[in-house]
Amino acid sequence: MIALIVFLIIIVVIGFWVVGVYNRLVSLRNRFKNAFSQIDVQLKRRYDLIPNLVEVAKGYMKHERETLEAVITARNTAVLASSKAGSDPADAAAVQQLAAAEGTLTASLGKMFALSEAYPDLKANQNMMQLTEELTGTENKIAFARQAYNDSIMQYNTGIEQFPGSLIANMFGFRMGELLQATESAEERKAVKVTF
């Protein structure tokens, strides 16, 4: 009878332990999903600013149609990638696609701003100055949100990889999260330079 009671106590302790580890992993997963949603908010703001920026520039940069179209195409691709990654931030492939799309968008914006240097009237335009200031602020917020997301992913991934969390993670199908990293291209690693 005593052996049965000891056995039941061990089973209950193991059950509480499993529930505790599982709940910790769920908490960490929800924390990184929340951190991704903060990035998503800033990216949407960025995506909303870009068409306005292109519209203002379009009037001045009549001969740079290809560059402006490249910015809009890159923006649309990034919006789709963001939507896919936002639906499941734990999907590593979707997060990698988002990082690549964001790199392309940043490079396109960089080219547009570089070309805009040749148009002094555009640089002096009040709407353009206001939009670029908002875009710069948004870029800073995106950088901080990415840092918070990557910190959350690191905690989550560490929880999954460390023992005993790895046992529970494998039992319940927890997947590793993907860090949002800058792309490998040196051009894409450069920050968007806004000088108006």
Secondary structure, 3 states (H helix, E strand, C coil): CHHHHHHHHHHHHHHHHHHHHHHHHHHHHHHHHHHHHHHHHHHHHHHHHHHHHHHHHHHHCHHHHHHHHHHHHHHHHHHHHHHHHHHCCCCHHHHHHHHHHHHHHHHHHHHHHHHHCCCHHHHHCHHHHHHHHHHHHHHHHHHHHHHHHHHHHHHHHHHHHCCCHHHHHHHHCCCCCCCCCCCCCHHHHCCCCCCC
